Amino acid sequence: MSHSFELKTAHACFGGAQRYYEHFSSEIGLAMKFSVYLPPKAVMGEKVPALIYLAGLTCTEETFMTKAGAQRLAAELNIALICPDTSPRGAGLPGESDAWDFGVGAGFYLDATTKPWALHWRMESYLLNDLLPLIGAKLPVDLQRLGIFGHSMGGHGALTLALRHPGKFKSLSAFAPIANPVNCPWGQKAFAGYLGENQAEWAQHDASELMAAQTQAPYPAGILIDQGLADKFLMEKQLLPEAFEAACDKAGQPLTLRRQSGYDHGYYFIQSFIDDHLRHHAAQL
């Protein structure tokens, strides 16, 4: 369980509160940061549903809150937004600050099993065992009404965590996720670095592989994914949404995969469709 919970900054925002926290994580073994947007009713003390947003490579706990423009509608829908940092910081490992090198530094929302990463790179356990219980204890958030979404590496994390922990999250969506990492260069490098060469273990952290193994639809009310068609990483075969689409078809999982002409991989893309994602989750929470 986490401790040393500290509010770093707070800002009034659309009648609610945008806050930034730091705490020590026993799973990570280091201090971790996260951000929370509380809608007006939560500030008044009412427990509200929440969306966990997992950001992508090169991002922090601040990126989504400052760039996505999600707070206005979250205030109207009475939903809290929670965004953890993407990776451990300050472990002092060689290359950890090189966020573009997936083998050394990017959290990838899994628990590493190889040295030297296994000691601190435990983002899956951090989220499930440290952060969510901490939020439930300290903030007016209803842990029985949680949704999860994310972007790029965080889209991968949202899809895989939702499938690996049935019942934990009630709704699911993603922006341009790394949907089939066992078959793309980014994923292969990260998995080899964090999990070693056992590809059966890789498959346990691949959204397309996990979905294809389902015997019934885990999200019968539907999953929403937006993918920009001008996304250079789509063209470079790093994202592979078609693999997840095929896996959903095999499992009988309703999926809305929207291919958005002209949109790239960045936050202008996310701003353009964030309202649809918030409404998608609100309808299921």
DRENDO-1510 file (C-alpha; in Angstrom, 1 decimal, always signed):
<recs>
REC; n; res; u; v; w
REC; 1; MET; +0.0; +0.0; +0.0 .
REC; 2; SER; +1.2; +3.5; -0.8 .
REC; 3; HIS; +1.9; +6.2; +1.7 .
REC; 4; SER; +3.3; +9.8; +2.1 .
REC; 5; PHE; +0.4; +11.3; +0.1 .
REC; 6; GLU; +1.1; +14.9; -0.7 .
REC; 7; LEU; -0.8; +17.5; -2.6 .
REC; 8; LYS; +1.7; +19.5; -4.7 .
REC; 9; THR; -0.5; +22.0; -6.5 .
REC; 10; ALA; -4.3; +22.7; -7.0 .
REC; 11; HIS; -6.2; +24.9; -9.4 .
REC; 12; ALA; -9.9; +25.8; -9.7 .
REC; 13; CYS; -11.2; +24.5; -13.1 .
REC; 14; PHE; -14.8; +24.5; -14.4 .
REC; 15; GLY; -16.2; +24.7; -10.9 .
REC; 16; GLY; -14.1; +21.7; -9.9 .
REC; 17; ALA; -10.4; +21.2; -9.0 .
REC; 18; GLN; -7.3; +20.2; -11.0 .
REC; 19; ARG; -4.8; +18.7; -8.5 .
REC; 20; TYR; -1.3; +17.2; -8.7 .
REC; 21; TYR; -0.1; +14.7; -6.1 .
REC; 22; GLU; +3.0; +12.9; -5.2 .
REC; 23; HIS; +3.3; +9.8; -3.0 .
REC; 24; PHE; +5.7; +7.0; -2.2 .
REC; 25; SER; +4.9; +3.7; -4.0 .
REC; 26; SER; +5.8; +0.5; -2.2 .
REC; 27; GLU; +5.4; -1.4; -5.5 .
REC; 28; ILE; +7.8; +0.9; -7.4 .
REC; 29; GLY; +10.0; +1.7; -4.5 .
REC; 30; LEU; +10.2; +5.3; -5.5 .
REC; 31; ALA; +8.1; +8.5; -5.3 .
REC; 32; MET; +5.4; +8.6; -8.0 .
REC; 33; LYS; +3.2; +11.5; -9.3 .
REC; 34; PHE; -0.3; +11.6; -10.6 .
REC; 35; SER; -2.9; +14.2; -11.5 .
REC; 36; VAL; -6.6; +14.3; -10.7 .
REC; 37; TYR; -9.5; +16.4; -12.0 .
REC; 38; LEU; -12.4; +16.4; -9.5 .
REC; 39; PRO; -15.7; +17.7; -10.9 .
REC; 40; PRO; -17.7; +20.2; -8.8 .
REC; 41; LYS; -19.8; +17.5; -7.0 .
REC; 42; ALA; -16.7; +15.6; -5.9 .
REC; 43; VAL; -15.2; +18.8; -4.5 .
REC; 44; MET; -18.4; +19.1; -2.4 .
REC; 45; GLY; -17.7; +15.5; -1.1 .
REC; 46; GLU; -19.9; +13.3; -3.3 .
REC; 47; LYS; -18.3; +10.1; -4.5 .
REC; 48; VAL; -18.1; +10.1; -8.3 .
REC; 49; PRO; -17.2; +7.6; -11.0 .
REC; 50; ALA; -13.7; +8.0; -12.5 .
REC; 51; LEU; -11.7; +7.5; -15.6 .
REC; 52; ILE; -8.1; +6.3; -15.5 .
REC; 53; TYR; -6.1; +7.8; -18.4 .
REC; 54; LEU; -2.8; +6.2; -19.3 .
REC; 55; ALA; -0.6; +8.5; -21.3 .
REC; 56; GLY; +2.0; +7.5; -23.9 .
REC; 57; LEU; +5.7; +7.7; -24.5 .
REC; 58; THR; +7.5; +11.0; -23.5 .
REC; 59; CYS; +4.4; +12.0; -21.4 .
REC; 60; THR; +4.0; +12.7; -17.7 .
REC; 61; GLU; +1.1; +13.0; -15.3 .
REC; 62; GLU; +0.6; +16.6; -16.6 .
REC; 63; THR; +0.3; +16.0; -20.4 .
REC; 64; PHE; -3.3; +14.8; -20.6 .
REC; 65; MET; -4.6; +17.4; -18.2 .
REC; 66; THR; -2.9; +20.3; -19.9 .
REC; 67; LYS; -3.4; +19.3; -23.6 .
REC; 68; ALA; -6.6; +17.1; -24.0 .
REC; 69; GLY; -9.2; +19.7; -23.0 .
REC; 70; ALA; -11.2; +17.1; -21.1 .
REC; 71; GLN; -12.1; +18.9; -17.9 .
REC; 72; ARG; -15.1; +21.0; -19.2 .
REC; 73; LEU; -17.1; +17.9; -20.2 .
REC; 74; ALA; -15.9; +15.9; -17.2 .
REC; 75; ALA; -17.4; +18.6; -14.9 .
REC; 76; GLU; -20.7; +18.3; -16.8 .
REC; 77; LEU; -20.7; +14.5; -16.7 .
REC; 78; ASN; -19.7; +14.4; -13.0 .
REC; 79; ILE; -16.7; +12.2; -13.7 .
REC; 80; ALA; -13.2; +12.4; -12.1 .
REC; 81; LEU; -10.1; +12.1; -14.3 .
REC; 82; ILE; -7.0; +10.4; -13.0 .
REC; 83; CYS; -3.7; +10.3; -14.8 .
REC; 84; PRO; -0.6; +8.6; -13.4 .
REC; 85; ASP; +2.9; +9.3; -14.6 .
REC; 86; THR; +3.9; +6.8; -17.3 .
REC; 87; SER; +7.0; +5.4; -15.8 .
REC; 88; PRO; +9.2; +5.2; -12.7 .
REC; 89; ARG; +11.6; +8.2; -12.3 .
REC; 90; GLY; +14.9; +8.6; -10.6 .
REC; 91; ALA; +16.0; +5.0; -10.3 .
REC; 92; GLY; +19.4; +5.9; -11.7 .
REC; 93; LEU; +19.5; +3.2; -14.3 .
REC; 94; PRO; +21.6; +3.8; -17.4 .
REC; 95; GLY; +19.4; +5.2; -20.2 .
REC; 96; GLU; +16.2; +5.4; -18.2 .
REC; 97; SER; +15.7; +9.0; -19.2 .
REC; 98; ASP; +15.9; +8.2; -22.9 .
REC; 99; ALA; +12.1; +7.9; -23.3 .
REC; 100; TRP; +12.3; +7.0; -27.0 .
REC; 101; ASP; +14.2; +3.8; -26.3 .
REC; 102; PHE; +11.4; +1.4; -25.4 .
REC; 103; GLY; +13.9; -1.0; -23.9 .
REC; 104; VAL; +15.1; +1.4; -21.3 .
REC; 105; GLY; +12.7; +3.7; -19.5 .
REC; 106; ALA; +9.2; +3.7; -20.9 .
REC; 107; GLY; +7.0; +2.0; -18.3 .
REC; 108; PHE; +4.7; +0.1; -20.8 .
REC; 109; TYR; +2.2; -0.6; -18.0 .
REC; 110; LEU; +3.6; -4.0; -17.1 .
REC; 111; ASP; +5.8; -5.6; -14.4 .
REC; 112; ALA; +9.3; -6.2; -15.7 .
REC; 113; THR; +10.8; -9.6; -14.8 .
REC; 114; THR; +14.4; -9.1; -16.0 .
REC; 115; LYS; +17.3; -7.3; -14.4 .
REC; 116; PRO; +17.8; -4.4; -13.8 .
REC; 117; TRP; +14.3; -3.3; -14.5 .
REC; 118; ALA; +12.4; -5.8; -12.3 .
REC; 119; LEU; +13.1; -3.9; -9.1 .
REC; 120; HIS; +11.3; -0.7; -10.0 .
REC; 121; TRP; +9.5; -1.1; -13.4 .
REC; 122; ARG; +6.3; -2.5; -11.9 .
REC; 123; MET; +3.7; -0.2; -13.4 .
REC; 124; GLU; +0.9; -2.8; -13.5 .
REC; 125; SER; +1.2; -3.7; -9.8 .
REC; 126; TYR; +1.6; +0.0; -9.0 .
REC; 127; LEU; -1.7; +1.0; -10.7 .
REC; 128; LEU; -3.7; -1.9; -9.3 .
REC; 129; ASN; -2.2; -2.3; -5.9 .
REC; 130; ASP; -0.9; +1.1; -4.9 .
REC; 131; LEU; -2.6; +3.9; -6.9 .
REC; 132; LEU; -6.2; +2.7; -7.0 .
REC; 133; PRO; -6.5; +1.8; -3.3 .
REC; 134; LEU; -4.8; +5.1; -2.4 .
REC; 135; ILE; -7.3; +7.1; -4.5 .
REC; 136; GLY; -10.2; +5.2; -3.1 .
REC; 137; ALA; -9.0; +5.9; +0.5 .
REC; 138; LYS; -8.1; +9.6; +0.0 .
REC; 139; LEU; -10.4; +11.0; -2.7 .
REC; 140; PRO; -14.2; +11.1; -3.3 .
REC; 141; VAL; -14.0; +8.4; -6.1 .
REC; 142; ASP; -16.2; +5.3; -6.4 .
REC; 143; LEU; -13.9; +2.4; -7.2 .
REC; 144; GLN; -16.9; +0.4; -8.3 .
REC; 145; ARG; -17.4; +2.8; -11.2 .
REC; 146; LEU; -14.0; +2.9; -12.9 .
REC; 147; GLY; -13.3; +3.2; -16.6 .
REC; 148; ILE; -9.9; +3.1; -18.3 .
REC; 149; PHE; -8.6; +4.7; -21.5 .
REC; 150; GLY; -5.3; +5.8; -22.9 .
REC; 151; HIS; -3.2; +6.9; -25.8 .
REC; 152; SER; -0.4; +5.0; -27.8 .
REC; 153; MET; +1.7; +3.2; -25.2 .
REC; 154; GLY; -1.1; +4.1; -22.7 .
REC; 155; GLY; -3.7; +2.8; -25.1 .
REC; 156; HIS; -1.8; -0.5; -25.0 .
REC; 157; GLY; -1.9; -0.3; -21.2 .
REC; 158; ALA; -5.6; +0.5; -21.0 .
REC; 159; LEU; -6.5; -2.4; -23.3 .
REC; 160; THR; -4.3; -5.0; -21.7 .
REC; 161; LEU; -5.0; -4.0; -18.1 .
REC; 162; ALA; -8.8; -4.1; -18.8 .
REC; 163; LEU; -8.4; -7.6; -20.3 .
REC; 164; ARG; -6.0; -8.9; -17.6 .
REC; 165; HIS; -8.2; -7.8; -14.7 .
REC; 166; PRO; -11.8; -8.7; -15.5 .
REC; 167; GLY; -14.4; -6.7; -13.6 .
REC; 168; LYS; -11.9; -4.0; -12.4 .
REC; 169; PHE; -12.9; -1.5; -15.1 .
REC; 170; LYS; -16.5; -1.1; -16.3 .
REC; 171; SER; -15.7; +0.7; -19.6 .
REC; 172; LEU; -12.8; +0.9; -22.1 .
REC; 173; SER; -11.5; +3.0; -24.9 .
REC; 174; ALA; -8.3; +4.1; -26.5 .
REC; 175; PHE; -6.6; +6.6; -28.9 .
REC; 176; ALA; -4.2; +5.1; -31.4 .
REC; 177; PRO; -3.1; +2.2; -29.1 .
REC; 178; ILE; -0.1; -0.1; -29.7 .
REC; 179; ALA; -2.6; -2.9; -30.3 .
REC; 180; ASN; -0.4; -5.8; -31.2 .
REC; 181; PRO; +3.0; -5.2; -29.6 .
REC; 182; VAL; +4.3; -8.8; -30.2 .
REC; 183; ASN; +4.3; -8.0; -33.9 .
REC; 184; CYS; +5.7; -4.4; -34.0 .
REC; 185; PRO; +9.3; -3.1; -33.4 .
REC; 186; TRP; +8.4; -1.0; -30.4 .
REC; 187; GLY; +6.7; -3.9; -28.6 .
REC; 188; GLN; +9.3; -6.4; -29.5 .
REC; 189; LYS; +12.1; -4.2; -28.1 .
REC; 190; ALA; +10.1; -3.4; -24.9 .
REC; 191; PHE; +9.1; -7.0; -24.2 .
REC; 192; ALA; +12.6; -8.4; -24.8 .
REC; 193; GLY; +14.0; -5.7; -22.5 .
REC; 194; TYR; +11.5; -6.1; -19.7 .
REC; 195; LEU; +10.3; -9.7; -20.0 .
REC; 196; GLY; +13.2; -11.6; -21.7 .
REC; 197; GLU; +12.8; -13.9; -24.6 .
REC; 198; ASN; +9.8; -16.0; -23.5 .
REC; 199; GLN; +7.3; -15.0; -26.1 .
REC; 200; ALA; +4.5; -16.8; -24.3 .
REC; 201; GLU; +4.9; -14.2; -21.6 .
REC; 202; TRP; +4.9; -11.4; -24.2 .
REC; 203; ALA; +1.4; -12.6; -25.3 .
REC; 204; GLN; +0.1; -12.0; -21.8 .
REC; 205; HIS; +0.6; -8.3; -22.4 .
REC; 206; ASP; -0.6; -8.0; -25.9 .
REC; 207; ALA; -4.2; -6.7; -26.3 .
REC; 208; SER; -4.8; -8.6; -29.6 .
REC; 209; GLU; -3.6; -11.9; -28.2 .
REC; 210; LEU; -5.6; -11.4; -25.0 .
REC; 211; MET; -8.8; -10.6; -26.8 .
REC; 212; ALA; -8.4; -13.5; -29.2 .
REC; 213; ALA; -8.3; -15.8; -26.2 .
REC; 214; GLN; -11.6; -14.6; -24.8 .
REC; 215; THR; -14.6; -17.0; -24.9 .
REC; 216; GLN; -17.2; -14.3; -24.6 .
REC; 217; ALA; -17.2; -10.5; -25.0 .
REC; 218; PRO; -15.6; -8.9; -21.9 .
REC; 219; TYR; -17.2; -5.5; -22.7 .
REC; 220; PRO; -20.6; -6.3; -24.2 .
REC; 221; ALA; -21.5; -2.6; -24.2 .
REC; 222; GLY; -18.7; -2.0; -26.6 .
REC; 223; ILE; -15.1; -0.7; -26.9 .
REC; 224; LEU; -14.3; +2.6; -28.7 .
REC; 225; ILE; -11.0; +3.2; -30.5 .
REC; 226; ASP; -10.0; +6.2; -32.6 .
REC; 227; GLN; -7.1; +6.0; -35.0 .
REC; 228; GLY; -5.8; +8.8; -37.1 .
REC; 229; LEU; -5.1; +7.9; -40.7 .
REC; 230; ALA; -2.3; +10.5; -41.0 .
REC; 231; ASP; -0.5; +8.9; -38.0 .
REC; 232; LYS; +3.1; +8.1; -39.0 .
REC; 233; PHE; +3.3; +5.3; -36.5 .
REC; 234; LEU; +0.3; +3.6; -38.1 .
REC; 235; MET; +2.1; +3.8; -41.4 .
REC; 236; GLU; +5.2; +2.4; -39.9 .
REC; 237; LYS; +3.2; -0.7; -38.6 .
REC; 238; GLN; +3.8; +0.2; -34.9 .
REC; 239; LEU; +0.1; +0.3; -33.9 .
REC; 240; LEU; -1.6; -2.5; -35.9 .
REC; 241; PRO; -5.3; -1.7; -34.9 .
REC; 242; GLU; -6.4; -4.2; -37.6 .
REC; 243; ALA; -5.1; -7.1; -35.4 .
REC; 244; PHE; -7.2; -6.0; -32.5 .
REC; 245; GLU; -10.2; -5.5; -34.8 .
REC; 246; ALA; -9.8; -9.1; -36.0 .
REC; 247; ALA; -9.4; -10.4; -32.4 .
REC; 248; CYS; -12.6; -8.6; -31.3 .
REC; 249; ASP; -14.4; -10.2; -34.3 .
REC; 250; LYS; -13.2; -13.6; -33.2 .
REC; 251; ALA; -14.3; -13.1; -29.6 .
REC; 252; GLY; -17.6; -11.5; -30.5 .
REC; 253; GLN; -16.6; -8.3; -28.8 .
REC; 254; PRO; -18.4; -5.2; -30.0 .
REC; 255; LEU; -15.8; -2.7; -31.2 .
REC; 256; THR; -16.1; +0.7; -32.8 .
REC; 257; LEU; -12.8; +1.4; -34.5 .
REC; 258; ARG; -13.0; +4.8; -36.1 .
REC; 259; ARG; -10.4; +5.6; -38.7 .
REC; 260; GLN; -10.1; +9.4; -38.8 .
REC; 261; SER; -8.9; +10.9; -42.0 .
REC; 262; GLY; -6.2; +13.6; -41.7 .
REC; 263; TYR; -5.5; +13.1; -38.0 .
REC; 264; ASP; -2.0; +12.3; -36.7 .
REC; 265; HIS; -0.8; +10.8; -33.4 .
REC; 266; GLY; -0.7; +13.9; -31.3 .
REC; 267; TYR; -2.9; +15.8; -28.8 .
REC; 268; TYR; -4.8; +17.8; -31.5 .
REC; 269; PHE; -6.2; +14.4; -32.5 .
REC; 270; ILE; -7.1; +13.6; -28.9 .
REC; 271; GLN; -8.7; +17.0; -28.4 .
REC; 272; SER; -10.8; +16.5; -31.4 .
REC; 273; PHE; -12.5; +13.3; -30.1 .
REC; 274; ILE; -12.1; +13.4; -26.3 .
REC; 275; ASP; -15.7; +14.3; -25.8 .
REC; 276; ASP; -16.9; +11.2; -27.6 .
REC; 277; HIS; -14.7; +9.1; -25.3 .
REC; 278; LEU; -15.9; +10.7; -22.2 .
REC; 279; ARG; -19.5; +10.2; -23.2 .
REC; 280; HIS; -18.8; +6.6; -24.2 .
REC; 281; HIS; -17.5; +6.0; -20.6 .
REC; 282; ALA; -20.3; +8.0; -18.9 .
REC; 283; ALA; -22.9; +5.9; -20.6 .
REC; 284; GLN; -21.4; +2.7; -19.1 .
REC; 285; LEU; -20.5; +4.0; -15.7 .
</recs>
